[in-house]
Amino acid sequence: MRTRPVLVFDGDCGFCTAAVRVIERWVRPRCETTPWQRADLAVLGVRQERAQREVLWVTPTAAVHGGAQAVAKLLMSAGGGWRIVGAVLTLPPVRWAAAGVYRLVADNRERLPGGTPACAVPEPDAHPGRPGQASPYQT
């Protein structure tokens, strides 16, 4: 059983990898970090489709937080002033704004510094046999 949270990110994305390295150095969250491509997603209780779309914070009790709320949990784990910033990100209406900003960044990460075409978030697949219906993994 894990005793520390795990931050799951896209290891094929240069922007994501660089962001995680900066966070590890300057924020110092109390967690493990792993690219989803190397993680045992089934053990973490995470679907690949979700891991491809957003950063995930998985607690030792298998609670999964994604996107801006994963970032909030990461900041709170670091303690000090970061804990306050993370806590503020969990409060409405800041939470809603943070989710919008996160989605904007995530959907355009291939255009950001360090980003490449490999960084693009994949479009959710339609259900097989049901043309035009969105995937249940879309967030």
N, C-alpha and C positions, 0 to 999 in steps of 0.2 A: 504494500500500500504506500502511495506517495505521501510525503509529509509537507511538501511545498507545492504551491500553485505552479501551473505551467502556462507560459505564454506561447501560443501557437501562431506562427506567421508564415507568409509565403517566401520560402527560401529561394525561389526562382526570380523573385522581383528584387532588382538592385535597390530601388527606393526603400522597400520594406526592410531589407537586410541592413542597409545603412542606418535607417531610423532605429532599428533594434540595437545596433551597435552603439549609437549615440546615447540611447536610453540606458543601456547597460553601464556605460562609462560615467554619465553625468547624473542620472536619476538613481541608479543602483537599486532597482526593485528587488524584493525578496522573492525570487521565483526562479524556475528553470526556464530557459528559452529553447524552442525547437522549431525548425521549419516543419510545416505540415507534411512535406514530402518524406521526412525521416521519422515522423511520429507514428506510433501505433494508435491511429485514430479510433479504432474500435475500443481499445482499452480506455481511451479518454472519453468515450461516449460522444464522439463528434463525427458528423458526416463530411466526406471530402468536399461536397458541393458547398457546404457552409465555410469550411476552412479556406477554400479558394476565394471566397467573397469578402471575408473580413478577418481581422485579427481576433483571436479568442483567448480568453482567460479561463482556465479550467482549475477549479479548486480541488484540494485533496479529497473532498466529499463528492466530486464529480459534478458540481454545479458549473454550468457553462455560461459565460457572459461574452457577448460579441460586440465588435465595433467600438463606439465611443465608451460604452460601459466597461469594456475590457481595458481600455486605456485608463479609465477612472480607477478601476481595481488595481491596476499596475501602479499608478501614482500613490494610492493609499497604502500600498504595501511598502513603499519606500520610506514612509515616515517623514518626520519634520514638516517643513512647509509643503512638500509634495502631497502629504496626506490631506491637507486642507484643500488644495487645488482639486485633488481627486474627489473629495467629498462634495465640493461645490458642483462638480460635473454630474453628480447623481441627482441633483435637485431640479425639479421643474421651475422655471422654463429653461434653465441652463442646459438641462439634460436634452431637451428637444433640439435646441440650437446645436449642441455638441454632436448629436446624431446626424443632423443635416450637414454640418461641416465635415464630419467623418466620411459620410457617404460621398460628398463632393470630392474629397481627396482620394478616397479609395477608387472611385469610378474614373479618375483621371491620373492615376499614379504613373502610368507610362509616359505622361507628359512632364512629370516633375523631375528635379535633379536626381540623376542616378537611374531614372526610369528608362526602360527599353520596351519594345513591343511585347516582350515576354511578360511584362508587368501588367498588361491589360487584364481586367477582371473578366472572366468568361461570362458570356450571356447565359442565363438559365435555360436549360433544355426544356422543350415542351414534352408533355407526357407522350410516350410512344402510343400510337393508335388514336390519339386525341389531338389532332392538329390545332395549334393556336392556343392551347390551354397552358397557362404558366406552371412552372415547376413549384412544388410545395416548399422548396428550399430557398426560394426567392425571399429576400428580407426587405 
